[in-house]
Amino acid sequence: VKEIKAKVSDALAGARKMNFYYNRDLEIFKLKKDHGGEIPEGEEVELEPTAEDLEKIEIFEPSRDPKHFKTKLQNKMRKIEQEKERRNISESDPAVARDKYFRAKRDLDSKMEQINAIDRNCTSLRKDLRGRKERWRAFRSHIAEMTNIGFDEFLNKKGSAGEVDFNHETHELNLIVQKDNMDGKSQTKDVKALSGGERSFVTISLLLAIGESLETPFRVMDEFDVFLDPVARKIALQTLVKTAKAMEHRQFIFITPQDVSSLPTGPKLRIFKMKAPARSSNVGDAQQQTLDFEN
C-alpha cells in the first residue's frame, strides 16, 4: 500500500508540474504575442514551480474513464503530427518552435512596415507628380499664349498680323499669317504661299516671340535678312536691335552679309566687319584659312 501511495503521490506531483509548465508557457506565449515577440520589462514569469505553487494546483477527479482521455490525447497528438507534416515542420521542441515563430513574426512586421512606408512614399510621389503635371500644363499654356502675343506684335511692326497654333496633342506648330492686318482676305495658313522675304520676316518674328520664353544667355542668328526687301530689312534690323537692347541679361549675335553701316553703334551695340577673303582661281594657290575682324 505504501508503495502504491508513493506512486500516486509522484504521479500527482508530476501532474501538478505539467499543469504549471502548461500555464507558464501559455502566459509567456501571450506576453510575447502582444509585445512583438519579447517579454516586456517589468513582467516576471516564474520558470520553475515552488512547493507552494504546486500545492495551490487543485486536483479533481475525472468523470470519465482514463481510457477516454488517453484516446482523446492520442487523437490530438495524431492531428498535431499531421499538421506538422502538412506544414513541413520538423521542429519538435515547442520552445524552439515558438522562438522561430516570434522571429518570423518580427521579420514579417518589419517587412510590412517597410512596405507601408514605400506605399506612403509612392502615394506622396504620385500626388507630387500630378501637381507637377498640372503646373507644367499651366506653364506650357502660358508660354504658348505669350508666344502667340509676341508673334502678332512683331508682325504688326510691318503691318501684318499672325497667330501661332500650338497642337500639344500631335506636337505640331502651325502658323497663320495675315499679310495685311487690315485685310482679312490676305490671311493664309500655308507659309509656303508667302514670298521669300515674307517668310524670312515671319521666321524672325517667330524666333523672337519664342525667344522671350527662353533663358539662354546667347542667341545667334545667321543670315536672318536673306530675301528681305529694303523696307522689311530695315524694320527687322530695328526690331532685332531694340529687342536685344531691352534684354541686357542676354547677348545677341547677328551675322549678315548685308551692309549694316547705317546702324548707330554704342555701348550695347558693336559691329565687327570681316575682311573680304582673298580668292584665287589658280589650282594649287593658297586658299582662305582665317579672317581677321575689323571694329
Salt bridges, closest charged atoms under 4 A:
ASP25 OD1 - ARG24 NH2 2.98
GLU38 OE2 - ARG106 NH1 3.43
GLU52 OE2 - LYS56 NZ 3.91
GLU83 OE2 - ARG86 NH2 2.47
GLU83 OE2 - ARG87 NE 2.69
GLU91 OE1 - LYS100 NZ 3.38
ASP99 OD1 - LYS32 NZ 3.36
ASP109 OD2 - LYS105 NZ 3.24
GLU113 OE2 - ARG120 NH2 3.55
ASP128 OD2 - ARG132 NE 2.83
GLU215 OE2 - ARG250 NH2 3.77
ASP225 OD2 - ARG233 NE 2.79
GLU248 OE2 - LYS268 NZ 2.47
